[in-house]
Amino acid sequence: MKKSGQICCFPLSGFLLWEKFEHLKIRLDDIKLATDNFSDTYKNVSVGYCTWYNGDLDHFDKEKLSSVEGESSSELPKRRNKVNIKRFFPKDNEHEEELFFTELEVLTSVKHDNIGTLIGFCVEGFEMILVTEKFSNGLKYYLRNVRTMRSLTWEKRLKICIDLAHALSYLHSEIEERKMIIHSNINHAKFWWDENLVAKIEGFEFAVFIPPNQNDEVLCKRTNFESKYYVDPEYEKTGKLKRESDVYSFGVVLFEILCGRYAFNQSYLKESEKGLVHVARQNFCNGTIEEMIDPILKEKTSIKSYDPNRGANKDSLHTFMKVANQCVAETQDHRPTMKVVLKELKKALIFQVCQVCLCVYSLQ
């Protein structure tokens, strides 16, 4: 229950979206056809409250959105695409329903190149389903596969981080109709990218809307998280959720990208029950943070040749590591805003690109 002085953590009413987004409704029969009645063949992954499926689906052409809002879906031109289908578990209690409508409201409220695009939704009987654009791969997949991590040069990693920082900065301070949206569940599994390595954020089930004329924080006590290794310790302790809570979680992901390992990798848990973030902070303070860098990056950096695709420039690395460490400060007040994080990541990319330019120039 919401106590006096607190902001509710759930959207005002998912049902208010129905009429405005009539064109985004997708029939359950069409989704069943695309997944062979939710066959395991099309199943991707399951989490505590939903299952993901892959499929090919006929749906409304989102590029014509501005001219058809409010029209019946049966009257609209369709296109066929590969999509991700997110099936929330049957609504036998209010929890799954709240998660579904929260994410639906976020995805129908935002428009950004680095946020997963909603294709449509289905609410029929006990079914609650979101259909989103198809992603090629995600950070979770890369972190668990050394061979694929090898293909992510330092410059590519920086560009992915910048894309994600753009999205979070937009959510925190650039939405026109709302003061901010706090994702509140950032971890590596929420970050994906398309075939062009344009990174995107998804998974807004626990997002919190903070409307205009409200303080930049909300009391929103949660008792369970997908992974404790990404949770802002101040939020976990006090229930005080702020934009800086997202910043902390993003900082953990930055260290994952730097180190090429999950935050809960056993090598970190042997040193600290808090995992990567605690070990990284200690090493940063001791001046030994470079020892934690992904061996693949260190290997490429050590190559004594003018290869534009070689490892990381030291100034670029230091800029990145410094801002990542600032993100995971123990208290919210000591963390930077996402605008500052974005600025520093861009600076790190400039150092890296300038190195590549100098390498190419020296060969001419």
DAGI-V245489 format. One record per residue. RES is the residue in one letter. SS is DSSP state (H for helix, E for strand, - for the rest). OMEGA is omega in whole degrees, -180 to 180 (999 if undefined). Layout:
res = (RES,RES)
ss = (SS,SS)
omega = (OMEGA,OMEGA)
This chain:
res = (M,K,K,S,G,Q,I,C,C,F,P,L,S,G,F,L,L,W,E,K,F,E,H,L,K,I,R,L,D,D,I,K,L,A,T,D,N,F,S,D,T,Y,K,N,V,S,V,G,Y,C,T,W,Y,N,G,D,L,D,H,F,D,K,E,K,L,S,S,V,E,G,E,S,S,S,E,L,P,K,R,R,N,K,V,N,I,K,R,F,F,P,K,D,N,E,H,E,E,E,L,F,F,T,E,L,E,V,L,T,S,V,K,H,D,N,I,G,T,L,I,G,F,C,V,E,G,F,E,M,I,L,V,T,E,K,F,S,N,G,L,K,Y,Y,L,R,N,V,R,T,M,R,S,L,T,W,E,K,R,L,K,I,C,I,D,L,A,H,A,L,S,Y,L,H,S,E,I,E,E,R,K,M,I,I,H,S,N,I,N,H,A,K,F,W,W,D,E,N,L,V,A,K,I,E,G,F,E,F,A,V,F,I,P,P,N,Q,N,D,E,V,L,C,K,R,T,N,F,E,S,K,Y,Y,V,D,P,E,Y,E,K,T,G,K,L,K,R,E,S,D,V,Y,S,F,G,V,V,L,F,E,I,L,C,G,R,Y,A,F,N,Q,S,Y,L,K,E,S,E,K,G,L,V,H,V,A,R,Q,N,F,C,N,G,T,I,E,E,M,I,D,P,I,L,K,E,K,T,S,I,K,S,Y,D,P,N,R,G,A,N,K,D,S,L,H,T,F,M,K,V,A,N,Q,C,V,A,E,T,Q,D,H,R,P,T,M,K,V,V,L,K,E,L,K,K,A,L,I,F,Q,V,C,Q,V,C,L,C,V,Y,S,L,Q)
ss = (-,-,-,-,-,-,-,-,-,-,-,-,-,H,H,H,H,H,H,H,-,H,H,H,E,-,-,H,H,H,H,H,H,H,-,-,-,-,-,H,H,H,E,E,E,E,-,-,-,E,E,E,E,E,E,E,E,E,E,E,-,H,H,H,H,H,H,-,-,-,-,-,H,H,H,-,-,E,E,E,E,E,E,E,E,E,E,E,-,-,-,-,-,H,H,H,H,H,H,H,H,H,H,H,H,H,H,-,-,-,-,-,-,-,E,-,-,E,E,E,E,E,E,E,-,-,E,E,E,E,E,E,E,-,-,-,E,E,H,H,H,H,H,-,-,H,H,H,H,H,-,-,-,H,H,H,H,H,H,H,H,H,H,H,H,H,H,H,H,H,H,H,H,-,-,-,-,-,-,E,E,E,-,-,-,-,-,H,H,H,E,E,E,-,-,-,-,-,E,E,E,-,-,-,-,-,-,E,E,E,-,-,-,-,-,-,E,E,E,-,-,-,-,-,-,-,-,H,H,H,-,-,H,H,H,H,H,H,-,E,E,E,H,H,H,H,H,H,H,H,H,H,H,H,H,H,H,H,H,-,-,-,-,-,-,H,H,H,H,-,-,-,-,-,-,H,H,H,H,H,H,H,H,H,H,H,-,-,H,H,H,H,-,-,H,H,H,H,H,H,H,-,-,-,-,-,-,-,-,-,-,-,-,H,H,H,H,H,H,H,H,H,H,H,H,H,H,-,-,-,-,H,H,H,-,-,-,H,H,H,H,H,H,H,H,H,H,H,H,H,H,H,H,H,H,H,H,H,H,H,H,H,H,-)
omega = (179,179,180,179,179,175,-180,-178,-175,180,-175,178,178,-177,177,-178,-170,-172,-177,-174,177,-176,-179,180,178,-177,178,179,179,179,177,179,-178,-177,-176,-180,178,179,177,179,-177,-177,179,-179,176,173,-172,-173,-179,175,178,174,170,178,172,-171,171,-178,178,179,-175,-179,180,-175,-170,-175,-172,-179,177,-180,178,-178,-179,-177,-172,176,-176,171,-177,-179,167,-175,168,-178,-175,-175,177,-179,-178,-172,177,173,-174,-173,-180,179,179,179,-180,-176,175,-179,178,-179,178,-174,176,-178,-174,176,-177,-177,-176,173,-178,-176,176,175,-180,-180,179,172,180,-178,179,-175,172,-170,173,178,-177,178,-178,176,180,-179,-180,-179,179,-179,-177,-177,-178,-175,-177,-177,180,176,180,-179,180,176,179,179,178,179,179,-179,176,179,180,177,-177,177,175,-178,-179,177,177,-180,-174,-171,-173,179,-173,-171,-178,179,179,169,175,-177,174,179,-178,169,-173,-178,-179,-175,-179,174,-179,-175,178,-179,171,-174,-177,176,174,175,-176,-176,-177,-178,-179,175,172,-173,177,177,175,174,-178,178,-179,173,-173,-175,175,-177,179,179,180,177,-177,-174,-180,-170,174,-177,179,176,-179,-176,-172,-175,-179,-178,178,175,-179,174,174,-179,179,-179,178,177,177,179,177,179,176,-180,178,-174,179,-179,175,178,-178,177,-175,180,178,-179,176,-179,-178,178,179,175,-172,-171,-179,179,-180,180,178,180,178,180,-178,-179,-178,-176,-179,179,-178,-176,177,180,179,178,-180,180,-179,-179,-176,-180,-178,178,-180,178,-179,-178,-179,-170,-169,171,-174,178,178,179,-176,177,179,-177,180,-178,176,179,177,-180,-175,173,-173,-178,-177,-176,-179,-180,178,171,178,176,178,178,179,179,-179,177,176,177,178,179,179,177,-178,-178,178,177,-179,180,180,178,180,-178,-177,179,-176,999)
